[in-house]
Amino acid sequence: MEKRIGRGTITAECRSDGSSVASDLFANYPCRLHLTSRPNNELKTKVNDYNNNENDESKTTSKALTCYVLGYGGGLISGDTISLHINVKTNASLVVTSQSTSKAFKAIPGRDATLVKTVGNVGKGGLLFLVPQPMQCFGGSKLEQETHIVLDGGRESANIDHDHDEDDIGIESDQDP
């Protein structure tokens, strides 16, 4: 049985009306990407204005693009790899989630672990909400997950809502501490 390596790539860019669109989209088996963008799909966030007044909080609204990461069949088997590359350009907003939990089945002796890798780049003023459903691991399964996000343009924080060891999550910013 040969390895299945699914790759997914999405780039979100901001249009002049503030809405985000996909300028690049690619996926191959066993990974699928499904986009939605509804007129009322707005994200409202509080942003501290550190340049002018530290106590000033203002609300910003952006029209986000939503990307669902889907799989084929019942789940992933030993040796399967899902590699997702996310690029959020300046001022764009992207929500990446999944429709439901994905499954990692019992490991097959002599085969590599199942790997799910996410690499992201967020440009200045960009918003990335990475909120996948958890993986459901069957007894005897072997699963490795990696998440690496690069924050460009002086972004000041990132929240990762995963139950990972700290060594598995990489966050970089081009802004000095």
HELIX and SHEET records of a PDB file:
HELIX    1   1 GLU A  166  ASP A  168  5                                   3    
SHEET    1   A 6 SER A  20  ALA A  27  0                                        
SHEET    2   A 6 ILE A   5  CYS A  14 -1                                        
SHEET    3   A 6 THR A  81  VAL A  88  1                                        
SHEET    4   A 6 THR A 114  VAL A 122  1                                        
SHEET    5   A 6 LEU A 143  LEU A 151  1                                        
SHEET    6   A 6 ILE A 169  SER A 173  1                                        
SHEET    1   B 4 CYS A  31  THR A  36  0                                        
SHEET    2   B 4 LEU A  65  GLY A  71 -1                                        
SHEET    3   B 4 SER A  93  SER A  98  1                                        
SHEET    4   B 4 LEU A 127  VAL A 131  1                                        
SHEET    1   C 2 GLU A  42  ASN A  48  0                                        
SHEET    2   C 2 GLU A  57  LYS A  63 -1                                        
SHEET    1   D 2 SER A 102  ALA A 104  0                                        
SHEET    2   D 2 MET A 135  CYS A 137  1                                        
END                                                                             
